[in-house]
Amino acid sequence: MNAARARRHGREEAGDPGRRIALVTGGGRGIGSAVAVALAGDGYDIWLNYRRDHEAAARTAERVKEAGGDCRLLPFDVTDPEGARARLEPLMEGETPYALVNNAGLARDALMVWMSLEEWRDVLAVNLDGFFHVTKLLLRPMLGRRKGRIVNIASTSGQMGLPGQVNYAAAKAGLIGATRTLAREVAGRNLLVNAVAPGFIETEMTGDLPMEAVLPMIPAGRLGRPEEVAEAVRFLCSDAASYITGQVISVNGGVYM
Ligand code: NDP
């Protein structure tokens, strides 16, 4: 029996139904992919959402299986509530995820003087509306279960602001406000809601950043790895984090303290 199955078995013996599902949005690559694999290692089965990169999602699904979890691929755009509903509702007739990780995100950087309305709207649509659409679909059943976790992936940008990211910082700061508010609304039902705020992490999103400008901002002197963010999410989704809600956990190498 591998470690993930052993954990699940232990929960079954302790009277927990054992089979826990985590829905990870934007899980095809980058941080979401690392989160899916980490949660699978903790005994979760994964519902893996992504938008259109089927190959990356299939590779993540393989890694989830190697880590001991089942993986169901759910391509939909989080900005499209009807598309999300069409994918999720049939599944939710049978099962309710224990954990939801709102990770799908998009950056379209430009100084505000140059930023187009489209760049503003696209970034808010994915990072903020996406949280609303997906969470709204799961919230009622998760509340009915009276136990669960929601983790929203915010950003250092939403905590301190970064030039060129008026759209992204607004969306992520909004997500932090939504996290705290929802945490207050649902804590009585034992549904715990937190945010993880990564700093500069090595993914496609940061691939084009000028490192000579970025590295001096990071006290740790390097970018973070997706797996280092995933560890914080894994903790928040574990039984060990049973009294933590409404918090923002920064994983940023000291960029913002
Ligand atoms: P990537 O760009 O590497 O991956 C983004 C993932 O999100 C992909 O799987 C992509 O799917 C999916 N996605 C994008 N738009 C949508 C959409 N509309 N609907 C569904 N899925 C979508 O991003 P990162 O891994 O770097 O970022 C993950 C999260 O972490 C984001 O919320 C980001 O804002 C946040 N973050 C990242 C930081 C970093 O330094 N990388 C720093 C701080 C926060 P597909 O490939 O199919 O298009």
Residues whose N, C-alpha, C, O or C-beta is under 5 A from the ligand:
A	BS01	NDP	G26 G27 G28 R29 G30 I31 G32 Y50 R51 R52 D53 F76 D77 V78 T79 N103 A104 G105 L106 V126 I153 A154 S155 T156 P198 G199 F200 I201 T203 E204 M205 T206
